[in-house]
Amino acid sequence: MRSRLVTRGVLFLAMVGMGAAPLLSQAPQPANPELEVFPKHFVLHPGEQIHYQVRVREGARSRDVSDYTFAIEAPEIVRSIQHPKGELFIEALRPGRSALVVRTPTSGTRINIEVTGPAQPPLMAVPYITVKEIKAKEFLFVGHANLDGFDHTAVAKPGIDRLVQDAKKNGVPVVYFVSNEYPDWYTADRHPDYALISEGQEHEIYVLAERVTFTGGGFMACTLRNVQMTLHGMVKHGERHINFVFPAQAIWVGDEQRMYPSPMVLLKTLFAGRAGDAEAYDSVVVPFLERVITQFPILGYPPNAPAPPLSDLLKDWNIVVRIGDRFERVYQPGDSNKNLLIEFKGV
């Protein structure tokens, strides 16, 4: 699991400023190693489990740690459970507060754990390959609804929780994409209309809908893959008017200065860091759409992606981008009877 997290991690460039070199230079001092345990958040219900990842950070670099010990405070609240791979799993027993203390030969850290509320019924998730079609006027998709993702400080969780609550209030079906390998939860809500087992948000389900809202997941990785797979199925089945929505307060992106597992930031933050909508369109939206269309499937996963390539299916489509209610631009002109509208909300 750790190797999968590392290989799926996001790489970032560090921009180095140029200036006059000093006459005397001093070699940079190595950063003190910092023990990190992820995730750093969570409220659990009795009976739920959480998987912790132990790492050491030295400056911008982070690596796995295997030679650690741990202790649980208030073991009547949470307990450790055996895992076939020897990884650190905790199970909530009853409401209360506890803590996990992790130590290596050179450092240590402590994280608080809260257990609250009644036990939740198990989620009846099914492999995505067993579902051929889902149909509604509109859907809300939640990627990595359990913790098979990188948002270990839950920056996008409040936005996702609000959208799930609003969707249920308005009768919009909610679809969770979950992983079998991570039993612990990310969303506050545990009762979606559909729960699909998909490790990287890949699927081949025909989504028959007028509008799909995508939340959760990494903007340029797993969320993007879900967009690709959903779009491919819709176009291949003859849909001609498609509306995809991206709420910027409910999607995370990688920190542009530090490598994973640094905390993620909101897509909203990425937009806010640009001088205006035009710059955000050029530097955020265009790379996203280029990757959606030309790199199908993203990162070569799944290896048995459906044919033909998405770029062939969208060759004559009219693609329009809207940012809020103030900016609109044609990304790709095409047939007026084949329209893809991409909307970014909350920016």
Secondary structure, DSSP 8 states (H G I E B T S, - for coil): -HHHHHHT--------------SS---------EEEEE----EE-TT-EEEEEEEEEETTEEEE--S-EEEEESTTTEEEE--TT--EEEEE-SSEEEEEEEE-SS-EEEEEEEE-S--------EEGGG--EEE-SEEEEETTSBS-SS-TT-TTHHHHHHHHHHHHHTT--EEEEE-TT--SB-SS----SEEEE-TTS----EEE-SEEEEESSBTTTHHHHHHHHHHHHHHHTT--EEEEEEETTS-EE--SSS-TTS--EEHHHHHHTSSSHHHHIIIIIHHHHHHHHHSSSGGG-STT--SS-HHHHTTTEEEEEEETTTEEEEEE--EEEEEEEEEEE--
